[in-house]
Amino acid sequence: MVLPSVSPAQRLETEMPRMPDGQPNLTGLWQTFGSAHWNMLDHAASEGYFFELGAMGAIPAGQGIVEGNVIPYLPEAVAQRDANFANRLADDPMLKCFMPGVPRATYMPFPFQIVQGTDQILIAYEFATSNRILRVDNDTLSPVDSWMGWSNAHWEEDTLVVEVTGFNGQAWFDHMGNYASNQLRVVERYTMRSPNHIEYEATMEDPTVFSEPWTVRLPLYRRIENNAKLLEFKCVEFTEEKIYGHLRRQEPGEEN
């Protein structure tokens, strides 16, 4: 019997990349696609905030990434979510170029780079030059609360499991004002389903905001175009007028 030959390109699509220690190799440039950064639940298309931008400023429709399409808020937490929504154009941390937190950094419309070692894994995000270190099999406590939290990781067969704690409680999950407190605990799971596809899952727990844990799931895709690279999006300079404009000195004759 003569078996069909397999080209190097075909093998690339079927052979799982692995590290020397046998673990899946997640190193690469990854990105998801969708509109969960606007609203992580199912949502219809809607108009933007400035009619001058027309369709360019509109929010596209999107399928949610939350399992069951429900976030189980405690009754007393709903008021804060609603206040966030009402003031989202002023208060969304992303608009101020603050770090997006976890898991929002994963499903924002920008690529991110994973660089994998044996005892540490670096994730560098394009937006706001955010980054974090995943400490593999070396659980330690966060020395200080932060936007991106503190990540401890371990392998469960071919799945990388990451426990993230130590949040500052200021990040949102999306532009609609969905949020958590500094008691948030996120458990992420990265599972390679093909050489160019990671199944991503994150489960959120926060007993001060939610009545029970809840989970998001979405695919991550490897950027495979020639010369794909992580670029800089240092957005601080674009937010100075929004954040500090009211402090600018008024010259004689200028309107308030």
PyMOL commands that set and color helices and strands:
alter all, ss='L'
color gray80, all
select helices_A, chain A and resi 8-14+51-57+67-69+75-86+88-91+93-96+104-107+236-238+240-247
alter helices_A, ss='H'
color red, helices_A
select strands_A, chain A and resi 28-31+112-116+120-125+131-136+150-156+159-165+185-194+197-205+214-222
alter strands_A, ss='S'
color yellow, strands_A
deselect
rebuild
show_as cartoon
